[in-house]
């Protein structure tokens, strides 16, 4: 792999580590709502990335013979990073990496949140799709998508129980009008 691959992967990892370190729940926030889902996400992601990378070196199932497919994958990763950071900024002080309700928490239903309840996971999923594309291997792409989507769906269920408990019918009504993570599908 060329240095550009490592640079993009490093930036992606660094962005997630910074979010994880800087945007955690505080002592004044509702605690114990996360149910270890953040740990499960990290464990799943690390295992899926290693497995997908290993598979891409052992099994030849190219997504495309196009010479720049890996660069397209890297561009998709970058697009996902930028979108995720923009969405995190949009939610502002109410965004945390662990499931919590902050003092004065408000339900955002505009912008990306108008159609998706969890656009940050959608943006993250875009980066993982880019990773699979950058490996140029169908099996690696499918593995990473299934693993990450499965853990995100679990995390969404944990989050939504907390949001329903806090917002009640307002959240249930919002849920009826939006998709969870994938527009027009789920």
Secondary structure, 3 states (H helix, E strand, C coil): CCHHHHHHHHHHHHHHHHHHHHCCCCCCCCCCCCCCHHHHHHHHHHHHHHHHHHHHHHCCCCCCCCCCHHHHHHHHHHHHHHHHHHHHHHHHHHCCCCCCCCCCCCCCCCHHHHCECCHHHHHHHHHHHHHHHHHCCHHHHHHHHHHHHHHHHHHHHHHHHHHHHHHCHHHHHHHHHCECCCCCCC
